[in-house]
Structures are given as structure tokens and as C-alpha cells.
Amino acid sequence: MSDTARILTRRQTLGLTAGLTAGALLATAPTAAAAAPQRSVWRHRRSQNGWPVIDGDRAALFRVEGANAAVPLLKGDVATVLLHVARRFSYEIDMLRPGDVQGHTGHRTVGAGFESNHLSGTAIAIRPLFYPLGAQRGTGLSDLEKIVVADILADCQGVIAWGGNAKPVKESHFQIDVRPGDPGLARLARRIRGEDTVPGSGAGSIDPFLPDRRKKAAAYL
């Protein structure tokens, strides 16, 4: 093995995998996705996860720490948790860039009910062009990247749901999966904020490939 191969970190390895996956997806774009899902207008006052649909003035633009990306989200605990998800993706799978993350929107046209959660500022889509709604199996995240996603879901203790487990599939999609006022959301956000004040803890310091973590995360794949 060459010296260059020996010094590849896990993140660099995952980044290379992500780049190859993205390249393959772009190269096969006409066949990477299933038939385009039928779209409809979401007319309800609440998004699918039970949160009120909000105007843009109730959302704020947040920078994803450690990445050159920003995303509009509902202020407060929701933003804290979703930014944690985006940061872990950026640290552990591949660095996020401008335009990679979509958040709150006022556009009510959806291809699946869970996409309505963007209307309440309680969902993000990370690189949705690479991981679109209804994509065929084998065209999205690699097995290694899915291990990281499963660890993120386990880390969030049921507060976050992933579109890779939804029907139709959308591997770019992450959403708040509890109702407003759920104590689990506040507890998780409080923990994340606490970790952010302690050097060497929280996003950027986690190894999702440790045996104990993989065992706990297995239920989320």
C-alpha cells in the first residue's frame, strides 16, 4: 500500500465514495430515478409532521457550521437539531457547499406528503438533485454513507426521520418527526447545544463505525 493510501482518513474515504456516487448518478441521470412522482398542491395549514405552515419571516437563514452552506429553518430547537444533522453529514460524509441544503420554502407543490414539512421549516434536503424523490435502489448513498446516516438517526433518538426509510424514497430528506411541544425535541436540542460548548464533543468528533455505535444504529437502516 502506498503512503498516500495509508493517510486517507475515514472522512476522505467517504468523500471519495460520495464523489463517485454523485458522478455515477449524474452520468446515468436519465435512468437513475423512477418515473417522476405525481405532484400536488399541499393545501393544509399544517405540514405532514403536524407543525404549522409558516411565512418566511418566521424562518431564519442559518449557516451550517464548518461548511460553506446555509439553510432557512424554523427558529429554535428545530433549527438546532436539523443543523446538527447537516453538520454531521458535512463532517462525516462530504463537505457541503453553497446550494447543497434546502430548507424552508413557501412553494406548496409536493411530490410526497413528507415534502410538505419544508413549508413549516422542519425539514432539510441535502443534495436533492443527487438523491431525488423516487430514485431507484442502488443509485443513492453508498453502504458506508448509510452507516453514518443510521448513526445520525440513532444519535437523534427518534426525533429525526430519514427519507431513505420513506415511500417513495428520498435519501436527501431529513425531517423533525415529533409534534410541536414534544419533550424529546427540547431535550435533544439542549444536549446538542451543551455538546457544542465542550471541545472534542458533538458533531465532528463522532466515530459512527465503533462497534457499540453500529449496534445501536442498526435498527435505523
C-alpha positions in Angstrom: 0.0 0.0 0.0 1.3 3.5 -0.9 2.0 6.2 1.7 -0.9 8.2 0.1 -3.3 5.3 0.7 -2.2 4.9 4.3 -3.0 8.5 5.2 -6.6 8.6 3.9 -8.9 9.4 6.8 -12.4 7.8 7.1 -13.9 11.1 6.0 -11.7 11.4 2.9 -12.7 7.8 2.0 -16.4 8.6 2.4 -15.9 11.8 0.5 -14.3 9.9 -2.4 -17.2 7.4 -2.3 -19.7 10.3 -2.3 -17.9 11.8 -5.3 -18.0 8.6 -7.2 -21.7 8.1 -6.3 -22.5 11.6 -7.4 -20.6 11.2 -10.6 -22.3 7.9 -11.4 -25.7 9.4 -10.7 -25.0 12.4 -13.0 -23.7 10.0 -15.7 -26.9 8.0 -15.5 -29.4 10.8 -14.8 -32.0 9.6 -17.4 -32.3 6.2 -15.7 -31.3 7.0 -12.1 -34.8 7.9 -10.9 -38.1 6.0 -11.2 -40.9 7.6 -13.1 -41.4 11.2 -11.9 -43.8 11.2 -9.0 -47.2 12.9 -9.5 -47.1 16.3 -7.8 -49.9 18.1 -6.0 -50.6 21.2 -4.0 -50.4 21.0 -0.2 -53.4 22.9 1.0 -53.3 22.2 4.7 -52.4 24.6 7.5 -50.0 22.1 9.0 -47.3 20.1 7.3 -47.4 16.3 7.4 -45.5 16.1 10.7 -48.0 18.3 12.5 -46.2 21.6 12.5 -47.9 24.9 11.4 -47.0 26.1 7.9 -45.1 29.3 8.4 -44.3 32.5 6.4 -40.7 33.4 5.6 -40.4 35.9 8.5 -40.7 33.0 11.0 -37.8 31.2 9.4 -34.2 32.4 9.6 -31.1 31.7 7.5 -28.6 29.6 9.4 -25.0 28.8 8.4 -24.0 25.2 8.6 -21.0 25.4 10.9 -17.8 24.0 9.4 -19.3 24.2 5.8 -19.8 26.8 3.2 -23.5 26.3 3.2 -26.6 28.0 4.7 -30.2 26.9 5.0 -33.5 28.6 6.1 -35.2 26.9 9.0 -37.8 27.4 11.8 -36.0 29.2 14.6 -35.3 27.5 17.9 -34.9 23.8 18.8 -35.9 22.7 15.3 -33.0 24.6 13.7 -30.6 23.3 16.4 -31.4 19.7 15.6 -31.6 20.0 11.8 -28.3 21.9 11.7 -26.7 19.1 13.8 -27.8 16.6 11.1 -26.4 18.8 8.3 -23.1 19.3 10.2 -22.6 15.6 10.8 -23.3 14.9 7.1 -20.7 17.5 6.2 -18.1 16.3 8.6 -18.6 12.6 8.1 -19.8 12.1 4.5 -18.7 15.0 2.4 -18.3 18.8 2.8 -21.4 20.7 2.0 -21.2 23.6 -0.4 -23.5 26.6 -1.3 -26.8 25.4 -2.5 -26.4 21.8 -1.2 -29.0 22.1 1.5 -32.7 23.1 1.0 -34.9 24.1 4.0 -38.0 26.2 4.4 -40.0 27.1 1.3 -43.2 28.8 0.6 -43.9 26.7 -2.5 -46.7 24.3 -1.8 -46.2 21.8 -4.6 -45.1 18.5 -3.3 -44.3 15.1 -4.8 -44.8 13.2 -1.5 -46.6 14.3 1.7 -43.4 14.4 3.7 -42.1 17.2 1.4 -44.7 19.4 2.9 -42.5 19.6 6.1 -40.4 22.2 4.2 -43.4 24.5 4.5 -43.1 24.5 8.3 -39.3 24.9 8.2 -38.9 21.4 9.9 -37.2 19.5 7.1 -34.0 19.7 5.1 -33.0 18.1 1.8 -29.2 17.5 1.4 -28.2 17.4 -2.3 -31.7 16.5 -3.6 -30.5 16.5 -7.2 -28.2 13.6 -6.3 -30.7 11.8 -4.1 -34.1 12.7 -5.7 -37.6 11.6 -4.8 -38.4 8.1 -6.1 -34.8 7.2 -7.1 -34.1 3.6 -7.9 -32.3 1.4 -5.3 -28.5 1.5 -5.7 -28.3 5.0 -7.1 -28.1 6.9 -3.8 -25.9 6.8 -0.8 -23.3 4.1 -0.5 -23.4 1.4 2.2 -20.7 3.2 4.2 -22.6 6.5 4.0 -25.8 4.8 5.1 -23.9 3.6 8.2 -23.3 7.3 9.0 -26.9 8.2 8.4 -28.1 5.4 10.7 -25.8 6.7 13.4 -27.2 10.2 13.0 -30.7 8.9 13.3 -29.7 6.9 16.5 -27.9 10.0 17.8 -31.1 12.0 17.4 -33.1 9.4 19.4 -36.2 9.2 17.3 -36.6 13.0 16.8 -35.4 12.8 13.2 -36.8 10.7 10.3 -34.9 10.0 7.1 -36.4 9.9 3.6 -34.4 6.7 2.8 -36.9 4.9 5.0 -39.9 6.5 3.4 -42.1 5.5 0.4 -41.4 6.9 -2.1 -37.7 7.0 -1.1 -35.9 10.3 -0.9 -32.4 9.8 0.6 -31.7 13.5 0.7 -34.6 14.2 3.1 -34.4 14.6 6.9 -37.3 15.9 9.0 -38.4 16.6 12.5 -40.6 13.6 13.3 -42.2 14.7 16.5 -45.1 17.1 17.1 -44.7 20.6 18.4 -44.1 20.7 22.2 -42.7 17.1 22.3 -40.2 17.0 25.2 -37.8 14.8 23.2 -37.1 17.6 20.8 -36.3 20.1 23.5 -34.1 17.5 25.3 -32.2 16.7 22.2 -31.6 20.4 21.3 -30.4 21.1 24.8 -28.0 18.2 24.6 -26.6 19.4 21.2 -26.2 22.9 22.5 -24.3 21.6 25.5 -22.0 19.4 23.4 -21.2 22.4 21.2 -19.7 24.2 24.2 -17.3 21.3 25.1 -14.2 20.8 23.0 -13.9 17.4 21.5 -17.6 16.5 21.7 -20.6 16.7 19.3 -20.5 16.9 15.5 -17.1 16.5 14.1 -15.8 14.3 17.0 -18.1 11.2 16.4 -16.9 7.9 15.0 -20.0 6.1 13.7 -18.0 3.0 12.9 -17.3 2.0 16.5 -18.9 -1.4 17.2 -21.2 -0.2 20.0 -22.5 2.7 17.9 -23.1 0.4 14.9 -25.0 -2.0 17.0 -27.3 0.8 18.3 -27.7 2.3 14.8 -28.6 -1.0 13.0 -32.3 -0.6 13.8 -32.4 2.6 11.8 -31.4 1.2 8.4 
